Amino acid sequence: MSDPTRKLSASAELATKSALLFQKRAKVAQEHFSERVRQASQDQGTVAPPNPWELFSATGQYAIDSAQRSVLFWDTLRQRGNGFIERSRAGLPPVLHFDYEMVLDGRTLPRKVNYALVRIVPPDGLQVDDRLRPYVIIDPRAGHGPGIGGFKDDSQVGAALREGHPVYFVIFFPEPEEGQTLLDVCAAEQEFVRKVRALHPGAPKPAIVGNCQGGWAAMMLVASSPDDTGPIVINGAPMSYWGGAWAEGEGDNPMRYAGGLLGGTWLSSFTSDLADGKFDGAWLVQNFENLNPANTFWDKYYHVYANADTEPPRFLDFERWWGGFYLMNREEIEWITQNLFVGNRLWKGAVQTGQGGVFDLRALKVPIILFASMGDNITPPQQAFNWVADVYGSTEEIKAHGQVIVGLLHEDIGHLGIFVSGKVAKKEHAQIVEVMESIEALAPGLYGMKIATKRGADGQPAYEVSFVERQLEELVPQLNRFRRGDEKAFEAVNAVSEFNQRAYELFAQPTVQAMATDWGGKLQRDFHPLRFQRWSISDLNPFLWWLPAAAEGVRSQRRAMGADHPLRRSEKAMAEITSAALDYQRAIRDAISEASFFQVYGNLFSVLLADKQEAQAAQPMQDPRELPVVKDALASIAQGGYAEATARAAYLLARKGEPLPLSRLELKQELMGDYQDLLPAMPRDEARRIRGEQELIVRYAPDEAIATLPSLLPQRSDRDRFLNLLERLLKDKRVQGVKPLPEQVAMFDRIRTLVGAKATVPAVAKAKAPARRRAPARTAAPRRMQ
C-alpha cells in the first residue's frame, strides 16, 4: 500500500542529501581552484626587479617571441583545416598507422553495411605466424572514424604483431548503407570472424578486441556466435550505462546524467529527422568535448601556442582522428540510445538478436578480459564491471557456467589513454596478448589481473603478471560506494524517456520528417561548430592568404625566448589560472547537473517506482547453498565420469587463497600438454564448465565430494589412468619445484588411498545425495582440445 507521508519524507530527505552533496562538491571545487592558483603563483617564482633598460629589452624580446608563436599557432590551425578538407574529400580513410589490405567488404554482403574487414600488413622486420591465434580488433563507432586501436606503432595492433599474431581490423566508412541497423552490423561481424577462421584453419579461434562502443559490439558478436570466437577483450566499454560513483569526493561521471537532463532518447530521433534520417557523429564528439571545457577551449590550444616549435606535428596527428566525423542511420542511433544509453537492456536479455532469440551474455563460452580505468569519466569502472553482477548474480553462477572473467584496472589513465597511450600499449595491452593462453587455463571464476613493474636485466622495464581470485559479492560493493542505490533514479529516466519518445513519434516526427531534406541535412553538417571551426581556418578562407608566407618567414627568422624566462613563466602562470577557472566552472556545472538530476528523477522514482522496487528488495539474502546452480551441482555429486573426477581432484589439490603467478599458469599449460594422453579430451569451454561445477561440489560438500570420488571411476581402466596421472604429476620435477604444501600432499595420499582401494560409493553418500535436478552431463567422445 502506498504511503504518501513516507514518500513526502523520502522526498525531503533526498532534497537534503542533494543539497549537502552539492555543497561538498562546490567546496571541493573551490579548494582545488584556490590550490591551483596558489601553485601557479608559486611556480612563477620571485624575480628581482630589472632596471628599466632590461625591462624594455625583455619586453621587446617577449613581444617578438609571442608574435612569432601566434603566427605559428594560427598556421597550425590552418594546416589542421587543410588536413580536414583533404581527408573529407578522400572519404575519411582510417587513421591506421599500419598498411592494410581489404579482406571482406560489408557493402557486398546480402545485408549491406558500411563495415569492412582488413588485414594488417606487418611492417618490415616483423614476421607473423599464421598458425598463431589471429586478433580481430573492433574500433568504436561513436562519432569518429576507425583506426585508434592501431593509431601508432605502440598500440593494440603493434602489441599483437610483435608477438607474431596475425591482426585483422574492422573498419567502417563515413556513410551508412541505406536501412542498415546495428543487428545488420552484428551479422556482418559474424561473417568477418568466420572469414578469419577460414583463413587460419590450423590456428586457435580468433581473439576479439573491442574498444569503447566496439566493446559492447564485440560482446553482442560473441554472444550471438559463441562457437566461432576465442577470448574477448573489451577496453573501456560502457556495458552498464547507469553505473557511476555517486560519491562525496572530487567529482562524478557527468555523462551518465545527460540522457535524463535532455529528456531521454527523443532528441537523437529529432536530430536525425532534421537531417533527413542521418545522425551526425559530430554531436557525439561535441558531447565528449563538453565534458572538459578547459581542455577543449584552452589547454590543448595553449599547449600548441606555448610549444609552437615542437608541438604542431603531434597536435595535427591526433586531430586527423579527432576531426573525422562519421554518420549513422536514424535506426542505429535510436537502437543505441533506447537499448543501451537510457534503457540499459543488453544485460537483461531484453535485446532481440534478429534471429529469433536474445543476446544472452551467459552464453559466452570464452574468457572475458575487462580493462577499465579509475581515471575514466566517460566509461568509469562501474559501467565496465557492474554488468557481471547483473548477468550472473553470484560467484557460484559464474563458476557453474564455466566462465572466466578477468578484470584489469588502471589507476588514473583517461578514456582516450586506454586506446592511444603508448605506455598503456607497452604494458597493459602487450601483457594481455602475452598471457592470453594462460588466461584460458584459469579455472572458472572472477579474477583480478595484477601487473608488477620491475627492471629487467637490460635495464628496461619488465613486467610480472599474477591473478588474484575475487568474489563478486565483495567486488561490487567496493566499486559502488552506494551499493548501486544511485542507479534507482535511472529507472525513472527510462520511464520518462519512453513517454517522451512516444509523444515525439506521435505528435512531432511526421511534421519534422516531411520538412527535412537531404540538402538541409548536408548544410547542417557543414556548419556544425566542430566542422566549421576547421574548414573556416584553412586555405578556403580568403582572409588568410597572408598566413602561409608569414609562417614561413617566422620559421626562417625565429627568435625564441627560453621557457624559463620570467615573462614566459608569468605567461604560463596566467594560462594555468585560466585553465583552473574553466575547471572550476565545469565542476560547478557538473555539481548542479548532478543535484538537479537526483532531485528530479529521484523524486519521480520515489513516487512512481519505489514501492515495486522495495517489494523486490525485501526478499532476504539467499544462502549460497540454496542457489539453483549450487543445488544442481550437489545433485550430481555422485554422477559423472573421468572428466568430472579429474576436475574434482584438480580443485581438491589446488592451492587456495593466494595469488596465482603467471609462471604457475604457464607450468599448468606445459603439464597439460605433456600429459595430454592422461587427460580427458574435450573442448575447453566444456572443461571449464565441469571444473566450475566440481568446485561448487567440493566447496559446499567437501567430505561427500571426496567420499564419492570413486563412484566417478567405475571402470578399472579409468581408475588406473587416474592414479597414473596423479603419480606422474607428483613425481614430476617441475611440480616438486613449486614445493607442494603439506595439506596438498595429505590430500593426494587420501585420494590415492580412496581410489586405489576400489571402494564403491558409501551408502551414506548415496543417501545424502539429493535427487538430481537436471539431466547429467553426457560423457563426450574424445575430441581435440580447441
ZAMARGU-4260 file (C-alpha; in steps of 0.2 Angstrom, whole numbers, plus 5000, padded with zeros to 4 digits):
<rodrens>
0) 5000/5000/5000 | 5007/5017/4995 | 5011/5029/5010 | 5010/5047/5005 | 5018/5053/5021
5) 5033/5041/5019 | 5035/5047/5001 | 5035/5065/5006 | 5048/5061/5020 | 5059/5052/5007
10) 5057/5067/4995 | 5063/5079/5009 | 5077/5068/5014 | 5083/5067/4995 | 5082/5086/4994
15) 5093/5087/5009 | 5106/5074/5003 | 5106/5083/4986 | 5109/5100/4994 | 5123/5093/5005
20) 5131/5084/4991 | 5131/5100/4980 | 5139/5110/4994 | 5153/5097/4997 | 5156/5097/4978
25) 5156/5116/4977 | 5168/5116/4992 | 5180/5104/4984 | 5179/5113/4968 | 5184/5130/4977
30) 5198/5121/4986 | 5205/5114/4970 | 5204/5131/4961 | 5212/5140/4976 | 5226/5127/4977
35) 5230/5128/4958 | 5230/5147/4958 | 5242/5147/4973 | 5253/5134/4965 | 5254/5144/4949
40) 5259/5159/4958 | 5272/5150/4967 | 5279/5142/4952 | 5281/5159/4944 | 5294/5162/4957
45) 5301/5179/4963 | 5312/5189/4952 | 5322/5204/4957 | 5315/5220/4948 | 5325/5223/4932
50) 5332/5240/4928 | 5322/5250/4915 | 5333/5245/4900 | 5332/5227/4905 | 5313/5228/4907
55) 5312/5236/4890 | 5323/5224/4881 | 5315/5209/4889 | 5298/5215/4885 | 5303/5218/4867
60) 5310/5200/4866 | 5294/5193/4873 | 5283/5203/4861 | 5293/5196/4846 | 5293/5178/4853
65) 5274/5179/4857 | 5270/5187/4840 | 5280/5173/4831 | 5272/5160/4841 | 5255/5167/4837
70) 5258/5166/4818 | 5265/5148/4820 | 5249/5144/4831 | 5237/5150/4818 | 5246/5142/4804
75) 5245/5126/4813 | 5226/5128/4814 | 5227/5132/4795 | 5236/5116/4792 | 5223/5107/4803
80) 5209/5114/4792 | 5218/5109/4776 | 5220/5092/4783 | 5202/5091/4787 | 5197/5096/4770
85) 5209/5084/4761 | 5203/5069/4772 | 5185/5073/4769 | 5187/5074/4750 | 5197/5057/4751
90) 5182/5049/4760 | 5189/5050/4778 | 5201/5035/4777 | 5205/5025/4793 | 5219/5033/4803
95) 5229/5017/4805 | 5247/5018/4807 | 5250/5002/4798 | 5247/4997/4780 | 5232/4985/4777
100) 5223/4975/4763 | 5205/4973/4761 | 5198/4955/4765 | 5179/4957/4766 | 5169/4972/4762
105) 5152/4973/4771 | 5144/4983/4757 | 5145/4967/4746 | 5135/4956/4759 | 5117/4952/4756
110) 5113/4963/4771 | 5124/4978/4766 | 5133/4988/4780 | 5146/5001/4779 | 5159/4990/4788
115) 5174/4980/4781 | 5187/4968/4787 | 5205/4972/4783 | 5221/4963/4787 | 5236/4972/4794
120) 5251/4971/4784 | 5266/4968/4796 | 5280/4982/4794 | 5297/4977/4788 | 5306/4967/4801
125) 5291/4959/4808 | 5285/4942/4804 | 5268/4934/4809 | 5264/4916/4811 | 5248/4911/4803
130) 5247/4896/4815 | 5246/4908/4830 | 5229/4915/4836 | 5223/4929/4825 | 5217/4945/4833
135) 5201/4954/4827 | 5201/4972/4833 | 5184/4982/4833 | 5186/5001/4835 | 5172/5012/4842
140) 5159/5020/4830 | 5155/5034/4842 | 5157/5049/4831 | 5175/5047/4825 | 5182/5036/4812
145) 5191/5019/4814 | 5210/5017/4817 | 5213/5022/4835 | 5217/5004/4840 | 5232/5005/4828
150) 5235/5024/4829 | 5254/5022/4831 | 5267/5008/4832 | 5264/5006/4851 | 5246/5001/4851
155) 5235/4986/4852 | 5239/4982/4834 | 5258/4984/4837 | 5257/4973/4853 | 5249/4959/4844
160) 5260/4960/4829 | 5276/4960/4840 | 5270/4943/4847 | 5269/4936/4830 | 5250/4936/4829
165) 5240/4939/4813 | 5230/4955/4815 | 5213/4960/4807 | 5204/4976/4809 | 5186/4980/4807
170) 5184/4997/4799 | 5169/5007/4793 | 5165/5020/4781 | 5158/5038/4784 | 5141/5035/4776
175) 5130/5021/4782 | 5121/5010/4770 | 5103/5013/4767 | 5092/5005/4780 | 5107/4996/4789
180) 5104/4993/4808 | 5115/4988/4822 | 5109/4970/4820 | 5115/4970/4802 | 5132/4976/4808
185) 5132/4962/4821 | 5128/4949/4807 | 5142/4956/4796 | 5155/4955/4810 | 5150/4936/4812
190) 5154/4934/4794 | 5171/4943/4797 | 5175/4931/4811 | 5171/4916/4800 | 5182/4923/4786
195) 5196/4924/4798 | 5194/4907/4804 | 5193/4901/4786 | 5210/4910/4783 | 5218/4902/4798
200) 5211/4884/4799 | 5225/4877/4810 | 5225/4892/4822 | 5215/4894/4838 | 5199/4903/4837
205) 5202/4922/4834 | 5203/4934/4849 | 5191/4948/4848 | 5196/4965/4855 | 5183/4979/4857
210) 5186/4997/4861 | 5173/5008/4870 | 5157/5006/4859 | 5166/4992/4850 | 5167/4983/4866
215) 5148/4980/4868 | 5148/4977/4849 | 5161/4963/4852 | 5150/4956/4866 | 5135/4956/4855
220) 5145/4947/4842 | 5152/4934/4854 | 5135/4931/4862 | 5126/4928/4845 | 5140/4917/4839
225) 5148/4909/4854 | 5156/4894/4844 | 5166/4905/4832 | 5177/4916/4843 | 5191/4914/4856
230) 5194/4925/4871 | 5186/4943/4871 | 5195/4959/4877 | 5184/4974/4880 | 5193/4990/4884
235) 5184/5005/4892 | 5167/4998/4886 | 5151/5005/4894 | 5141/4989/4897 | 5131/4996/4912
240) 5127/5013/4907 | 5118/5018/4923 | 5133/5014/4934 | 5145/5028/4941 | 5151/5034/4958
245) 5139/5045/4966 | 5151/5049/4980 | 5156/5063/4991 | 5173/5066/4983 | 5181/5076/4970
250) 5168/5073/4956 | 5156/5061/4947 | 5154/5054/4930 | 5143/5068/4922 | 5140/5059/4906
255) 5128/5047/4913 | 5116/5061/4918 | 5115/5068/4900 | 5100/5056/4895 | 5089/5062/4909
260) 5093/5080/4908 | 5089/5080/4890 | 5073/5071/4892 | 5078/5054/4886 | 5081/5047/4868
265) 5069/5058/4858 | 5082/5071/4855 | 5093/5059/4845 | 5077/5055/4834 | 5074/5073/4832
270) 5091/5077/4827 | 5091/5063/4814 | 5075/5068/4807 | 5081/5086/4804 | 5095/5079/4794
275) 5084/5068/4783 | 5087/5052/4793 | 5106/5054/4796 | 5113/5056/4813 | 5129/5066/4813
280) 5143/5059/4824 | 5150/5076/4827 | 5136/5078/4840 | 5143/5064/4850 | 5161/5071/4849
285) 5154/5088/4855 | 5147/5079/4870 | 5164/5072/4874 | 5172/5089/4872 | 5159/5097/4883
290) 5165/5085/4897 | 5181/5095/4898 | 5179/5113/4893 | 5196/5118/4900 | 5205/5106/4888
295) 5193/5109/4873 | 5194/5128/4873 | 5210/5132/4881 | 5223/5119/4887 | 5226/5110/4870
300) 5227/5126/4861 | 5238/5134/4873 | 5250/5119/4873 | 5252/5122/4854 | 5255/5140/4856
305) 5267/5138/4871 | 5277/5125/4861 | 5274/5131/4844 | 5291/5125/4838 | 5289/5107/4843
310) 5270/5103/4847 | 5261/5105/4830 | 5266/5088/4822 | 5258/5079/4837 | 5243/5090/4838
315) 5240/5088/4819 | 5242/5069/4820 | 5229/5067/4834 | 5217/5079/4825 | 5217/5068/4810
320) 5207/5056/4820 | 5198/5068/4832 | 5192/5079/4817 | 5185/5064/4807 | 5166/5064/4809
325) 5156/5049/4803 | 5137/5047/4801 | 5124/5034/4807 | 5106/5030/4802 | 5092/5035/4812
330) 5088/5017/4816 | 5106/5014/4823 | 5107/5029/4835 | 5089/5025/4841 | 5094/5007/4844
335) 5109/5013/4854 | 5101/5026/4864 | 5085/5016/4868 | 5093/4999/4872 | 5109/5005/4879
340) 5112/5023/4884 | 5095/5025/4893 | 5086/5008/4893 | 5102/4998/4899 | 5094/4982/4892
345) 5108/4972/4884 | 5112/4963/4900 | 5094/4960/4904 | 5092/4948/4890 | 5079/4960/4883
350) 5088/4964/4866 | 5082/4954/4851 | 5096/4947/4840 | 5085/4947/4824 | 5087/4929/4823
355) 5073/4924/4834 | 5082/4925/4851 | 5090/4937/4863 | 5108/4942/4867 | 5112/4931/4882
360) 5129/4936/4889 | 5129/4919/4899 | 5130/4910/4883 | 5148/4916/4881 | 5160/4901/4881
365) 5176/4910/4881 | 5186/4920/4894 | 5182/4939/4895 | 5195/4952/4899 | 5189/4968/4905
370) 5200/4983/4905 | 5195/4999/4913 | 5202/5014/4922 | 5198/5024/4938 | 5203/5040/4929
375) 5190/5037/4915 | 5175/5049/4917 | 5167/5043/4901 | 5167/5024/4905 | 5170/5023/4923
380) 5174/5006/4931 | 5156/5004/4937 | 5150/5004/4919 | 5163/4992/4914 | 5161/4979/4928
385) 5143/4980/4935 | 5135/4970/4921 | 5144/4955/4928 | 5133/4956/4944 | 5118/4959/4934
390) 5121/4944/4922 | 5127/4931/4934 | 5121/4937/4951 | 5134/4927/4961 | 5152/4920/4960
395) 5144/4902/4961 | 5134/4906/4945 | 5150/4912/4936 | 5158/4895/4941 | 5143/4885/4936
400) 5143/4892/4919 | 5162/4888/4917 | 5165/4906/4914 | 5182/4915/4917 | 5181/4934/4919
405) 5197/4944/4922 | 5197/4962/4927 | 5212/4974/4924 | 5210/4991/4932 | 5222/5006/4928
410) 5224/5019/4942 | 5222/5035/4933 | 5223/5035/4914 | 5209/5044/4905 | 5197/5036/4892
415) 5207/5040/4877 | 5223/5035/4885 | 5216/5017/4886 | 5217/5016/4867 | 5230/5028/4862
420) 5243/5029/4876 | 5260/5021/4871 | 5264/5017/4889 | 5247/5008/4891 | 5250/4999/4875
425) 5268/4993/4880 | 5262/4987/4897 | 5243/4983/4898 | 5239/4978/4880 | 5256/4969/4877
430) 5253/4959/4893 | 5236/4954/4889 | 5242/4947/4872 | 5256/4938/4881 | 5246/4930/4894
435) 5231/4926/4883 | 5234/4907/4883 | 5237/4907/4901 | 5220/4915/4905 | 5212/4901/4895
440) 5220/4889/4908 | 5212/4898/4923 | 5199/4889/4932 | 5181/4896/4931 | 5179/4912/4942
445) 5182/4930/4943 | 5200/4936/4944 | 5209/4952/4946 | 5225/4954/4934 | 5240/4962/4943
450) 5255/4969/4933 | 5270/4972/4943 | 5284/4983/4935 | 5302/4979/4938 | 5319/4982/4930
455) 5325/4969/4918 | 5342/4963/4915 | 5344/4975/4901 | 5339/4990/4911 | 5322/4991/4903
460) 5305/4989/4912 | 5299/4971/4914 | 5283/4965/4920 | 5277/4951/4931 | 5258/4946/4929
465) 5248/4937/4943 | 5230/4933/4945 | 5220/4935/4961 | 5203/4927/4963 | 5189/4938/4968
470) 5172/4936/4975 | 5158/4945/4965 | 5149/4949/4981 | 5164/4958/4988 | 5169/4967/4972
475) 5153/4975/4968 | 5151/4985/4984 | 5169/4990/4983 | 5166/4998/4966 | 5149/5005/4971
480) 5150/5016/4986 | 5131/5017/4987 | 5129/4999/4983 | 5121/5005/4967 | 5107/5014/4976
485) 5110/5029/4965 | 5105/5019/4950 | 5087/5019/4955 | 5084/5036/4948 | 5088/5029/4931
490) 5073/5018/4931 | 5063/5034/4931 | 5073/5041/4917 | 5069/5026/4907 | 5050/5028/4910
495) 5051/5047/4906 | 5061/5043/4890 | 5049/5031/4884 | 5034/5043/4887 | 5044/5057/4878
500) 5049/5046/4864 | 5032/5040/4860 | 5025/5058/4862 | 5038/5064/4849 | 5034/5050/4837
505) 5015/5053/4838 | 5014/5072/4838 | 5030/5079/4830 | 5040/5067/4820 | 5029/5066/4805
510) 5030/5085/4803 | 5049/5086/4805 | 5052/5072/4793 | 5040/5080/4780 | 5050/5096/4781
515) 5068/5088/4781 | 5078/5087/4765 | 5095/5079/4761 | 5102/5096/4756 | 5096/5103/4773
520) 5105/5089/4782 | 5121/5092/4772 | 5120/5111/4776 | 5118/5107/4795 | 5133/5095/4795
525) 5144/5108/4785 | 5140/5121/4798 | 5141/5111/4813 | 5153/5120/4825 | 5166/5106/4825
530) 5167/5106/4806 | 5165/5125/4804 | 5180/5129/4816 | 5191/5118/4805 | 5187/5122/4787
535) 5184/5141/4791 | 5203/5142/4796 | 5210/5134/4781 | 5215/5139/4763 | 5197/5141/4759
540) 5196/5157/4769 | 5202/5171/4758 | 5206/5182/4773 | 5221/5170/4777 | 5230/5172/4761
545) 5245/5180/4770 | 5247/5167/4784 | 5257/5153/4774 | 5270/5166/4769 | 5271/5174/4786
550) 5273/5157/4795 | 5287/5153/4783 | 5296/5170/4786 | 5294/5167/4805 | 5302/5150/4804
555) 5317/5157/4795 | 5319/5171/4807 | 5313/5163/4823 | 5319/5171/4839 | 5313/5160/4853
560) 5313/5165/4871 | 5318/5152/4884 | 5303/5144/4893 | 5312/5148/4910 | 5312/5167/4906
565) 5302/5176/4920 | 5290/5183/4907 | 5287/5166/4900 | 5284/5159/4917 | 5271/5173/4920
570) 5263/5168/4904 | 5262/5150/4910 | 5255/5155/4927 | 5241/5165/4919 | 5237/5151/4907
575) 5236/5139/4922 | 5225/5151/4931 | 5213/5152/4916 | 5213/5133/4915 | 5209/5132/4933
580) 5195/5144/4931 | 5187/5134/4917 | 5189/5118/4928 | 5180/5127/4942 | 5166/5131/4931
585) 5165/5113/4925 | 5165/5107/4942 | 5151/5118/4947 | 5141/5114/4932 | 5143/5096/4935
590) 5138/5098/4953 | 5122/5107/4948 | 5118/5094/4935 | 5120/5080/4947 | 5109/5088/4960
595) 5096/5093/4948 | 5096/5075/4941 | 5093/5067/4958 | 5081/5080/4963 | 5070/5077/4948
600) 5072/5059/4945 | 5075/5053/4962 | 5058/5061/4967 | 5050/5053/4952 | 5057/5036/4957
605) 5050/5038/4975 | 5033/5042/4969 | 5031/5030/4954 | 5043/5015/4956 | 5049/5014/4974
610) 5035/5003/4980 | 5039/4990/4967 | 5057/4991/4969 | 5056/4989/4988 | 5045/4974/4987
615) 5058/4965/4976 | 5072/4971/4988 | 5063/4965/5003 | 5067/4947/4999 | 5081/4941/5012
620) 5098/4937/5005 | 5099/4919/4999 | 5111/4907/5007 | 5123/4901/4993 | 5118/4883/4996
625) 5100/4887/4991 | 5106/4894/4974 | 5099/4884/4960 | 5116/4882/4952 | 5123/4875/4969
630) 5109/4863/4971 | 5111/4857/4954 | 5129/4854/4957 | 5126/4845/4973 | 5113/4834/4965
635) 5126/4827/4953 | 5139/4824/4967 | 5140/4805/4963 | 5137/4806/4945 | 5149/4809/4931
640) 5164/4801/4923 | 5183/4803/4921 | 5182/4821/4916 | 5172/4825/4932 | 5185/4815/4943
645) 5200/4824/4936 | 5192/4841/4938 | 5187/4837/4956 | 5204/4831/4960 | 5212/4846/4952
650) 5202/4858/4964 | 5205/4847/4979 | 5224/4848/4976 | 5224/4866/4971 | 5232/4880/4981
655) 5219/4891/4988 | 5218/4909/4995 | 5234/4915/4987 | 5239/4925/4971 | 5241/4914/4955
660) 5258/4919/4947 | 5259/4918/4928 | 5273/4906/4930 | 5262/4893/4938 | 5249/4895/4925
665) 5262/4893/4911 | 5268/4877/4921 | 5250/4871/4921 | 5249/4873/4902 | 5265/4864/4900
670) 5259/4849/4910 | 5243/4848/4901 | 5252/4847/4885 | 5264/4834/4892 | 5251/4823/4900
675) 5238/4825/4887 | 5236/4807/4884 | 5230/4805/4903 | 5218/4820/4902 | 5200/4820/4896
680) 5199/4826/4878 | 5185/4839/4876 | 5183/4857/4871 | 5190/4870/4883 | 5173/4878/4887
685) 5166/4861/4892 | 5181/4858/4903 | 5179/4874/4912 | 5161/4871/4915 | 5164/4854/4923
690) 5178/4862/4933 | 5167/4875/4940 | 5153/4863/4944 | 5166/4852/4953 | 5172/4867/4963
695) 5155/4870/4969 | 5153/4852/4975 | 5170/4852/4984 | 5166/4869/4992 | 5149/4866/4999
700) 5151/4847/5002 | 5169/4843/5004 | 5168/4827/5014 | 5155/4820/5002 | 5165/4826/4987
705) 5180/4815/4992 | 5169/4800/4998 | 5160/4799/4981 | 5176/4802/4970 | 5177/4783/4967
710) 5160/4782/4960 | 5165/4793/4946 | 5178/4780/4941 | 5168/4764/4940 | 5179/4756/4927
715) 5196/4749/4932 | 5204/4756/4917 | 5198/4774/4922 | 5205/4771/4940 | 5222/4766/4934
720) 5223/4780/4922 | 5218/4792/4935 | 5230/4785/4948 | 5244/4785/4935 | 5241/4804/4931
725) 5242/4808/4950 | 5258/4798/4952 | 5267/4805/4937 | 5262/4823/4942 | 5268/4821/4960
730) 5284/4814/4954 | 5287/4827/4941 | 5302/4838/4945 | 5293/4853/4939 | 5279/4850/4951
735) 5291/4847/4965 | 5300/4863/4961 | 5284/4873/4966 | 5285/4864/4983 | 5268/4856/4986
740) 5261/4861/5003 | 5259/4848/5017 | 5240/4849/5015 | 5241/4846/4996 | 5252/4830/5000
745) 5240/4824/5013 | 5225/4827/5001 | 5235/4817/4987 | 5238/4802/4999 | 5220/4802/5004
750) 5213/4802/4986 | 5226/4789/4981 | 5221/4778/4995 | 5202/4780/4992 | 5203/4777/4973
755) 5216/4764/4974 | 5205/4753/4987 | 5192/4751/4973 | 5179/4757/4985 | 5161/4758/4980
760) 5151/4773/4984 | 5147/4773/5003 | 5129/4770/5007 | 5129/4786/5017 | 5135/4796/5002
765) 5121/4788/4992 | 5108/4793/5005 | 5114/4811/5006 | 5115/4814/4988 | 5099/4824/4983
770) 5088/4820/4969 | 5096/4826/4953 | 5088/4842/4946 | 5094/4841/4929 | 5100/4828/4916
775) 5118/4823/4920 | 5131/4829/4908 | 5135/4817/4894 | 5152/4810/4893 | 5158/4817/4877
780) 5168/4807/4865 | 5186/4812/4864 | 5188/4827/4854 | 5203/4838/4851 | 5206/4852/4863
785) 5200/4868/4854
</rodrens>
